[in-house]
């Protein structure tokens, strides 16, 4: 835990916990007072990224490879796909009152906030991506999700994100040569959208797998199975609400096969239990849906769709095969 000033209020924030759900590479060095790891914002093969977890500089970070640096709000905003105001709201609600011994309790006066206005991105030029083909994503599935490219962004595949009623909300630009990616600045934050939910609602589909990323959603579709993604190993209240309002009635929790993915599954289960039928995808020796598709083919994903739920749940669901139109 570390004392960080947010909106003139000192909060005792567990910075390590807030960062633990994000991917900082296999060789991340989590020390008591500092995280040293690969950058989450670019293709980084050697640890050149750091975050102070405690002490006087708690929450500050830097990336020696790109020269970027900043504070906790900016870092979490980038990781969560939100604005710094949204992150400040989240941290204030979660960590609440000040913690300095003897400091009087202050309750901030409520602030009326108008609904933010976001820019609508310029539509992409729809085209089949050779890069996604190398990831096993078929042409018909790419067309289903309106994959394409930006005329002024060579070297990046464009993956549009739509609102549940199919309006263009944001675009992820994914490098075709590395792990770099970015979203359109000023557009709807990814944390406010569920990737693939527009296709679900249009088809009135009732069963889907919940994943972290767009390529995993497309991988499931290659196997004929509906899927959605939240864009990270975190699920926001806005995303939970959108899922509850959708045509879905059953969800298979399919976060990545790692600690962060398991936390996503548990958080989604906690938020959706009682609203939808839930169970868990077990990836076995694979990292995620795309890894499974690449190593074992779509038949293995279809096999996983007949998954057995963990002993904790003592139940199972069979996900029907959903044809790609």
Buried (B, 14 or more C-beta within 10 A) or exposed (E): BBBBEBEEBBBBBEBBEBBBBBBBBEEBEBEEEBBBBBBBBBEBEEBBBBBBBBEEBBBBBBBBBEEBEBBBBBBBBBBBBBBBEBBBBBBBEEBEEBEEEEEEEEEEEEEEEEEEEBEEBEEBEBEBBEBBEEBBBBEEBBBBBBBBBBEEBEEBBBBBBBBBEEEBBBBBBBBBEEBBBBBBEEBBBBBBBBBBBBBBBBEEBBBBBBBBBBBBBBBBBBBBBBBBBBBBBBBBEBBBEBBEEBBBEBBBBBBBBBEBBBBBBEBBBEBBEEEBBBBBBEBEEBBBBBBBBBEBBBEBBBBBBEBEBEEEBEEEBEBEEBEBE
